Amino acid sequence: MAEITLKGASMTYPNGTKALTDVDLTVRDHEFMVLLGPSGCGKSTLLRLVAGLEKPTAGEVLFDGQVVNELEPLKRNVAMVFQSFALYPHLNVYKNMAFPLKSMKLKPEEIQRRVEEAAKILGIEHVLNRRPRVLSGGQRQRVALGRAMVREPVVFLLDEPLSNLDVKMRLELRDQIVALHKRLGTTFLYVTHDQAEAMQLGDRLAIMDTGRVVQIGSPQEIYDYPNSLYVADFVGAPKMNFFASLLRTDGQNWSVRLLGREFPLPAERIDADAAGFSAGMRVIVGVRPEDFQPSQREDAYTAAVGQVMPMGATLHVEAYIGNQRFLVVLNNHTPICEGDALRLEVDPRTVHLFAAEGGQNLLLPPRKGGKA
């Protein structure tokens, strides 16, 4: 197997376009790492550097500590699965899966063993004699996965392999990819712009923005503590609510103005000695929709209810306090309709606080086992 490391990896194309800038990233041996970010952020370029399809213009790519910048793709022992199935239409499934093995000049009995074993794992042994045109999209993508599997690579590289499938098939194949990783124990590096997909698949996520990796962590770590306004806005569905405010202090405690009233900040997550942390500083307060809770307290917020959107297990509720609109997620059994008054509270330990300039998270990470 293999540990993949990028040290200061940059990629600038001849026309001057910077696709990657000083990327430092380690994908551990046997790990399932997901590169998550919007289109054009450099995810696929990074994957191509690892595959050897591109050479970095600066920095290094290492496999198990050995620099492989000049090593051609075939000698890296990696397998890549693309968004498009890229199957040969004139060959049946068996021959599509066997094709890379014939190029490796393996014996026919070894080719048969590998193809049949991969087909059984992926549940496509009954379509080995069929051609791609008669298969469903999910079956074709499993064939593409099988063609990669039979090479027995040390690294699997997957570039948005599920994006061309319908929702039901995407969910089914996600489960199969997780099971496949556990069964093979191989290093997986997976590219997607779909955060739900990333949260389900990844042992760790690397969040990318304009050619840089801006945060690395487990899905839960990134959800609980986005290190910047950019990550907070990108990770979470529905999106986090953001409110402009100013930092305040009475000399001992810190607070912000939130929805028209003073709101205390959790003392255990404040480093008042941090550079730039000062009274009057412009900040953005972040509150996830699910962190607004119904309340009967006398000091609860009172919001006017706008549109109520049933989402199965939950209700997405459009709420207003003054001219401030925000979204609240409630249990689907909550009796509520447009025009109602909704009383809400927010646990101070669940809020996020970002600098209005620069966007960095100003709070300390939550203690493990505690609330965000």
N, C-alpha and C positions, 0 to 999 in steps of 0.2 A: 504494500500500500504506500501512500505518499502524503507527506506534509508539504503544502504549497506556501511559499512565501514571496511576497512582492516587497522590494525595498526601494523606496523613492521612484517607483515606476511612473514614467511620463510617456505620453504619446502625442506627438504633434505631426499632423499630416503636411505634405508638401505645400498645400495652399495656405498654411498657417493656422488651421483649425486645431485647437488644443482639446483633445478628447479625454486625456487623463493628465493630472498634475500631482506629482509627488505622492503616489499612493503607497502606503505602508499597510500590509494586510497579511495575516497568517491564517491559513485554513488548516486546522489540525488533522492529523491522520485519522481516518474513519469518520470525520465530522461531516454533517450536512450543513453547509453554509449557503445562505441565500443573499444574493445581491439585490437590493430593493431600491427603486427610485423611479422617477418619471422618465418618459422617453427622452433620449438625447443626453442623459446624464453620464454616459460612459460605461454602463454595465456590460454591454455586449463587446465593447472594445477590450475591456479587462479580461473577459472570457477568452477572446481571441489571442491575447498575449499569453495566457496560460496554455492554450492549445498549440501555440507556435505558429498560428496563421498570420500573426503580426509580430514585429520586433519592437521593443520599446526604444524610443529615441533617447531615453535616459533611464537610469536605474537598472534593477536586476529582477529576474524571475528565477526562483530556486525551487527545486524538488528535493526534499530531504537534505537540504543544506548545500546542494550542488547547483551552481549557476547553469541555466539551460537556455540562455538568450540565443545562442547560436545552434541549438539542437533542433533539428527538423521535426515536424509534427509526428511522423511515424515512429520516431525513436523515443518519444516522450511517453508512450504507452497510455495515452488518454483516448477517451471516446466522447464524441460530441453529438448531442441530439438537438435538432433545430426546431424552430417554430413550424416551418414547412416539413412535411413528412419526408420529402426527397427520396421516394421509393422508385425503383425502376418499373415502369408500367408493364413492360413486356415479360417480366420475370414473375414467377409465383412467389408466395411468401417464403417458402423454404429457400429458394435461390436468392432472394433479396437478403435474407439473414445470413446465408452462407457466403455471399459475395466477398466480404472482407477477409474471410478465412481462406478462401481460394487464393487471394492476393498474397496471403502469408505462407502459401504453399504447404498447408497442413494436409495430413492424410485424410482420405474420404471418411474413414470411420471416426476420426476425431472431429471432423466437421459435423457429421451426423449427430454425434453425442452432444456437442455444444448447442447445436440448433434445437434439437429436441428437448434438451434440458431447459433452455431459455424459454422455449414456447410453452412448456408445461408450467413454469413459474408464472408466466404472464397470461396464462389461460387462452392461448391462441393455437394450441396444438391441432384443433379441428379445422383450421383454415390454412394449413401449410401448403395445400395444393391450389389455393385460390390466388387470383391476381388482385392487386391492390384496388382496381376500379370497382370491385364488387364488395369491398369491405366498408364498414362504417368508419367515421373519423376516429373514434376511439380505438378501433382495431388497428387502423393504419398507424396510429401513434404508438401502440404497443409493439407493432412490428419494428418501428424505428428504434424503440427502446431495446428490443431483442437484438437487433443488428449491432447495437453498441455493446450489449451484454456479452455476446459470443466472443468478442475479442479479449474478454477478461482483463479489462484495463485497470490500472491503479487509480485512475481518476475519471469520474463521470462529469462532463460539462453539459449542462442543459440550458438552452437559450429560449426561454418562454415557450416550452414545448406544448403547453395546454391552451394557448390563447386562441387557437382556431376552432376549439371545440365548444359545444353548447354547455350550459351550466351544469346539467345533470352529469354529463360525461366528464367534465372537469373535476367535479367532486369525487367521482368514482376513481378517476386516475390519480388524483392526489393521494388517496388512501393506498393505492397500489404502489405508488412511488415511495411512500414512507415505508411500506412493508418490504419493498425491494431493497431499500437502503439497509434496513435492519438485517435482511437475509444475507446480503453480499458483504456488508461491513466495509464497503469501499468509500473513499473520499468523494463527496458530491459537492459540486459548485453549481448553483442554480440561479438563473436570472429571471426576475419578474418585476412587473410594475404593480401587481395585484397584492395589496397588503394582507388580505385574508389568506391568500395562498401562501405568502411568506410566513405568516404567523403559524399556520398549520404545519408547514414542512420543516422549517429551519431549526436546527439546534441553536444557531446564532444567526443574526442578521447583520449585514453591513449596509448601512443606509448611505446612498450616494447622492451627490448634488454637484452638477456642473464639473464633472471629472474628478471629484474628490470623495473620499470616504469620510463622512462627517460623524458617524457614530457606529459602534460595534457593540453588540450585546445580545443576550437571549431575547426572544420576543417579549417576555414579561418584563424584563429589565427596561427595555426601550419603551414599552407601553407605560410603565410606572414612572419612568424618569427620562423623558425626552430631553437631550442636553441642549436643545436650541428650539427657537420658534419654528424653524423650518421642519424639524423632525416632528414636533408636536402637531403641526398642521397636516403633515403627510400621513402619520400613523394614527389610526383610530377611525372607526366608522360607527355612528356618524362622527363628523369632525368635532374637535374640541371647540368650545366657545371661547372667544377672546374679548377682553374688556380693557380699554386704555385707562391708566390710573397713575398715581404718584405715590412714592414711598413716603411714609410718615413714621415718626417716632416721638414718644414722650420721654425719651432718655433711657428707658429700660425695654419697653416693648415696641414691636414694629407692626404696622398695619398699612392697609391700602383702602381706598374708597372703592367699594364694589356695589354696583346697582343702587347708588344713592345713599349708602350708609357706610360707616366705619367697619372694616372687616379685619380681625386680628390674624397675623401670620404665625405659623407654628414656631415657637422659640427654638425647638430642637433641630430645626432645619435651616437656621439662619447663621451665617458667618458674617457678623457685622464688620469684621476687620478686612473682609475681601475688598479688593481694589474696586472703587467706583460705587460701592454700596453706601448710599448716603440719602439723607432726608431730602425730599424734593425731586429725586431721580424719577424720570419718566419710565414707566414699566407697563408691561402687558400681563394681565392676570388671565390665566387659562383655567377653565373649569370644564371637565368632560360632561356631556349631557347626562350620563348615568350617575354623576356625582351630585346632581340636584335631587334631594329627597323630599317627599311629602312630609309636612310637619303640622303639628297642632300647637307649637310653641307660640307664646304671645309675641315674641320678637321675630317671628318668621317673616320672610319676604312674601309679599302678596303680588302675584303676577296675573295678568289677564291672559286667558287662553285664546289662541288663534286657531290655526288649523290643527286637527288631530288626525294623525296618520297611523292606522293599524299596520303593524309589521310582524304579525304572527304572535310570537311570544311577548312582544313589547308594543308599546305605543310611543311614537315620536310626536312630541307635543311642541308646537310653536308657542312660545311664551313672550310676553311683553311686560316690562316695567318702565313706565314713561315711554321714551322713544327708543329704548334699548330692546332689540329683538335677540332671543337666544333659543336654543333647542334643549328640551328636557326629554329623557327616556324614562318611561314609567312601565310598571307591570301592566300586562294587557287586561287585567281584571279591574283596573282603576276606573271607577265611574266618573267620566269626565267628557265634556263636549265643548265645542266652540262657544265662547262668551262667558264661560265659568270663571270664577276666581280660584286660583291655585296657590296654596300656601306651601312655601318651600324653605328648606335650610340647606347649608353647605358645611360639611366638616372641614375646618381649616387645614387639616392634614392632607386633604385630597387636592388642594389647589396647586397650580403651577405658576411660577413667576419668572418672566423673561424681561431682559433689558430691551427697551424700545429701540435703542441704537445698538446694533450688533446681534441682538436676538438670543444671547446666551442665557441659559437657565441660571437664575440667581440663588436658588435654594440648594441646599445640600441634598444628596440622594437620600431617599427614605431608608430607614433601618430595615433589614431583612425581616420579614414576618409582620411588618407594620404596614399601615396604609400609605399610599403615595402622597 
